[in-house]
Amino acid sequence: MNILLLGNGGRENALGWKIAQSKSVKKLYIAPGNAGTDLIGENVNISAVDFIAIKEFVLKNDVDMVVVGPEEPLVRGIYDFFRDDEKLKSIPVIGPSKEGARLEGSKDFAKRFMQRHNIPTARYQSFTLDELNDAYKFLEQLNAPYVLKADGLAAGKGVLIIHDIEEAKKELKGMLDGMFGEASRTVVIEEFLSGIECSVFVLTDGNSYKILPVAKDYKRIGEGDTGLNTGGMGAVSPVSFADGVFMDKVEKRIVIPTVEGLKKDNIDYKGFIFLGLINVGGEPMVIEYNVRMGDPETEVVIPRIKSDLVDLLNGVAKGTLATINLEIDSRYCTTVMLVSGGYPGNYQKGKTITGLDNVNGSLLFHAGTKTDGNSVTTNGGRVIAVSSYGETKSEALHLSYKNASVIEFDGKYYRKDIGFDLN
């Protein structure tokens, strides 16, 4: 098979690394890719949202399957674009339809979906600018802290958690006035849930499903989960509190109602479902849906899948996922993200990365890198994920940190406490 993987981050490097190992893959293309994906396939200089250029490339290069990494092409409808095109409709796209992608593209849509299908989540209401006074009244009914979420995609920055009611009202008005552009023209106000979070990943063909390894990521820039939110500073899998009892509740109360709910709503969904969960006193509740794999969780989840990933993806495409065996590595996998100085604020690109050849025993998944002549340089805020196996969490983390220390670039920073809150 010839496979085209869309995206250019650490998630795509991890997916591509696994896809390239499959016995059934003849050629792997990554669009646009990065310096890491260049080592496992052929990078193609096409944007993941340039559907016309993707069509031309797919037809010219006899691509048999398109795997979508990031959310934006899905929210824009790449699945529908292929399905509705005579020349493309026989080529499977791994990812949901545009309607299915609204689970991530619209917080309000996702909350209404959960409410409709009795999926446990926080109490909420959605408001637009002309409903500002009603929004203020709803805020006053809640206890601090106050959770404000931009309805649309806001590059991971559209969620505010505020402890003061007057500040919450001020920020709410700012969001509705366009703080996050069109994404916050509608704002979801949620009841705050107190607990510990984890990420559960599901692969579905629209009927059956497989639950992939559970992970926990670390979003704050500072140690002890302090400072600004980022795209993710590291991750751990498995997660100690996501034991058999907890995961049985997740499957019965969340996974099955989600897959069945998509069917009941006649939503075409063939791909990954990311369940952002919170454990509230042993009870799982949904914070959010994403319609693709998480990043940096992919960099610990994918290495723990022992089965041929392309066999699983073919099962998704053909509706035969139930017949394919999913085998999981019992070892821990941890990842530590090396980021550019100044991230998640202003940072510089183009810093030369050295020491990559000195890494021993870890997997390197490139996020924000590019090849510049004979050098690899930084090309984003999150630069490289250092992933490692271990019989224990400590063993895996020790190896990730050991190898994180030998990679160098000007301004390099990483958190030294990934997994600190898990036993």
N, C-alpha and C positions, 0 to 999 in steps of 0.2 A: 504493500500500500504506500501511496504518497500522501503525507499528512501535512496540512498547513496549520500551524499554531499561531494564534493572534496574541500579541502583547509584547512587553519589553521589560518586565520586572523579575524579581526573585521568584515569584509564583510561576511564571512561564519558564524560567530556567529549570526549576524543579520538575514541572510537568514534562518539559522537553527531555530532561535527563532520563526520566522513566520511560517515556514513549520511545526514545531512541534505543532502549534495551530490548524492545519487542522483536520477536522473531518474524513478525509479519510486516515490519516497516522497511520499505525500500529506500524512501527518501523523506527526510523531515525538513520542512521549511518553517522559519519563524519570521513573522512580520510585526514590527520591525526588528525585534530582538535586541541583544546587547552583546558585550564582549564575552560573556559566559555562554550564551546560546550559540555563539559562533563556533564553539568547540564541539558541539554535539549535533549540529545541523547546519543548514545554510540560511543565513540572515537575508531577508528581502526588504528593500527600502520602500515599504508601503505602510501607510498608517492603518491602524486596526479599525478605523472608522471610515476609510475610503472604500466603500462597497463596490464602486465601479472598477477601481483598480484591482481589488481583490477578485472580482469576477473574471477579469481578463487574465489574471495570473493563474487562477484555478483551472480555467479552460485550457490555457496554453501549456500548463505543466501537468495535466492529467491528475489533478489532486482528487483523492478518493474520500477525504474526510477533513472537515474544518473543526478545530478545537478552539473554543473562545476562552481566553484567559480573563481579561478584565470585564467590568460591568458595562462600560459605555457602549460598545458595539451591540450588546444584548438589549439595553434600554432603547437604543436607536432602531432595533428591529432587524438585525442581520439574519436571524433565523427565518423571519417572514420573507426577507429579500430573496433568500435561496429557495424557499418553499414555493414562492409565487412566480419564479422565473423558469420558463420552459427548459432552458439549457442547464440550470443549476439544481432543479428540484430533486434529482436523483442522488445528489451529493449531501450526505448527512452533516448537519451542524450540531455540535455538542454544546447545548445551551438552550434556554427556554425561548419561547415566542416573546414578542414584544409585550403582549398582555401578561405573560408569566413574569417577565422582567420587572413589571410594576411592583412586585413584592419588594424589590430593592429601590426602584426608581421613585416610588411614592410611599412615604411613611404612612400617610393616611390610608392608602389602598391596603397596605399590609395590615394595619390595625383593624380595618373593617373586615378583612379576610379572616383574621384570627377570631374576631367577635362572632362572625357568621358561623364558624366551624368549631366554636367552643374550645379554642386553643388558649391555654393560660398565659395572660400577659397583664401588664399594668393598666390600671384605669386611665382613660385619656379622653380628650376632646380636641378637635381641629378647628382652627380659626383663620380667617382672612382679615385684612386691614379694616374692612367695614364692620367687622364684628369685635373690634378692639375692646369695647366696654364689657361685652360678654366674656371675653378672654380674661380680662382683669378679675371678673367675678369668680370665674372658675379657679384661677390661681389662688384666690382668697379662701377657697374651700379646701385647698391642699395644705399639707404640712411641708416645711422646708426639709431638704433642699428641693428646688423646683427644676424640672427637666423640660427644656425647650428644644424641639427638633425641627430643623428645616424639612419640609415635606420632600423636596427633591434631592438630587445628587449634589453634594457640596464638597467633594474631594475629601471626605472624612472629617470635615471641620464644622459641620452644621449642627452639632449637638452642644448645648450649653447647660451646665449644672450650676445653679446659683442658690446661695444660702439666704439671701436677703430679699424680702418680698418687693421692696421698692426698686431694687436693682433689677429684679426679674421682670418687673413691668417695663422698665426702661429698655432692657435688652430685647424684650418681646416686641416692643414698638419698632426698635431698630431693625429687627429681623423682618418684620412685616413691611417695613419701608424699603427693603431691598439689601440688607446687610450681606446676604449671600446670593444676590441677584434673584433670578426667577425661582431658584430653589426654595427660597423662604417667603414667597408670596402667600403660601399657606404654612402655618406652623402647628405642629402637634405638641400639645402640653400634656405631660405624663406625670402620673404619680411616681415618686422615687421608690425604687426597690432596693433594699439593703441585703447584700449577700456577696457571694464570690462567683465570678463569671467563668464560663468556658465556651468553647466553640465545638459544635457537633456538625459533621459534614455527612451529607447523604447524597448518593448517586441514584438517580431514578430514570426509568425508561417511560415513565408516565403511568405505569401499572405497579410494577414491583420496585423494590429499592434495596440498596445495600448501605449499611451504616459504616462509614469509614472511621479510622482512629480519631479519638477525641483529643483536642489540644487546648492549651491556654496560652493566650498571647499577652504581651505587656506593652500598653499603648503610651504610657507617660515617658517623657524624655529623661526624667530624673529617677535616681534610685529611691526605693521605697514607694514607688508609684507617685512621684511628685512632678510638678512642672507641667508644661504644655503637652497636649495630646499629639501623637505622631501617627504615622502609618503603621507602627509596630516596631518595637525594639528587640524582640526575641520571642521565643515560644518553647513550650514543653509538651511532649506527648509520651505516655498517657498522662491522665490527670487523676491524682490520687482520690479525690472525692467522687469522681464519676465512676463509681463502682457498679456492680451488677444490679443492685436495688435501684439506684438512681437512674441508670440507663434503661431499666425496664419501664420506669415511669416516663422517661423521655420518649421511648418508642411508642408506648400506648397512648400517651396524652398529647404528643406533639408530632412525631414523625408520621404515624399512620393517619391522624386527622389532616395533616398537611397534604400528603400525597392523595388521600381520598377527596379532600376539599378541592384540589386542583382539577381532579376528574369531574366532580359534581358541577364545578363552575365552567366546565368545557374549556379549560385552559391547557394548551399544548405545552407540555413541559418535559424535555429530555435533556437532562444534564445534572449539574451539581446544585444542591440546596445547602446553604450555610445557615445554621441555626445559632444565632448569638443568644446564649442562655445565661440565666442567673439562678444560682442555687439559693433559694430562700428557705432556710431551715429544713433542708432536705427535699424541698419541693421545687422542681424545675419550672421556670417561666421564661417566655420568649421576650427578649429585649428587641431583637431585630432579625429580619431575614436578609441575607445576601443571596444573589442568584449565580454565584461563582465561588471558587475556592478562596479562602482568606489568605492574606499575606501579612505576616510571615508564617502563619500556621501551615501553609502548603509545604514549607521547607522542612517540617517535621512529620507531617501526615504522609506525604508521598513516599519518603524513604521507608516508612513502616509497612507499606503495601508490598507483599511478596509476590502476589499474582501479577500476570501480564496485564498492564493497564490498558493496552489497546484491545485485548480480548473483552475487558469490561466495557470499554467505550463502544465496541462493536455491538455488544449486548444492548446497550442503550439505544443505539441507532436502529437495531432490528427488532427491538421489543422483546428480547430474549434474555434480559439481565438475570432473571430468576434462575436460569440454568447454569450460570457462570459462578465458579467458586471464588470467594474472596478470602485470601489467606493473609494474616497479619503477623508481622514480626513482633515477638513478645518484648524485645528490647526497648529501652527508652531511646528517644531521639530528642535532642535539644538544639536550638539555634540561637545564635547571638548575632545581632545586626550591627555592622560597622556603619556609622553615619558621618556625614560631612559636618565640620565645625560650623556652628550657627543654626543647624537644622533643629526644629522645624521652622525657624525664622529664615532670615536671609543667609545664604551660603554661596560659596564659590564652586564652580565646576572646573574641570580640566586639570585636577591635581594628579600627578603621576603616582600609580600604585606599585609598590615593590613588595617583595617577600612572598608572592603567590606560590613560587616554586618551593618555598621552604615549609609549606603546610604539609603535615603528615598525619593521616588517620582521620581527617575530617572531609566533609563534602563542602565545596564552595558553590553557592548559588548567587550569581551576580544579579544585582538589582539596578542600581544607577551607575553603569559603566559603559565605556565604549573603547574600541580599538583605535589607537592613534599612531599610525606607523607600526613600529615594533613594540610600542608601549600600550599598557592599559591605563586609562585615566578615569577619574570620577565624572559622572554625568547626571548626578541626582543627589537628593538629600540622603536617602538610604542607599548604601553603596554595595555591600556584600554581606550575605548571610552565611555564617559559619555553622554548619550542622554536623552533629556527631552522634554516634550510637554509644550506648553503655548499658551494662547490666543493671545499673542503678541511675537515678537522676543525677546524683553527684558525679558519678564516673563520666557520664555524657557531658555534663557541664564543664568538668575539669578539662576535657579534651577540646571542647569548643573555645574555652578561654585561653588555653595554651596556644592554639593556632590563631586566635584573634590577635594575640600579642605579637605574632611574627609578621603580620601584614601591616604595611606602613603607607600612609599618605598624609599630606599636610592637613592638620586639623582633625584627624581621626578621633572619634569618640564612640564608646559603647558602654552600656550599662553592665555593671559587674554583679548584679543581684537577680538575674533572671531565675525564676522558679523559687524565689525567696519565701513565698507564702504557701508553698505546697510541702507536705511532709513526704 
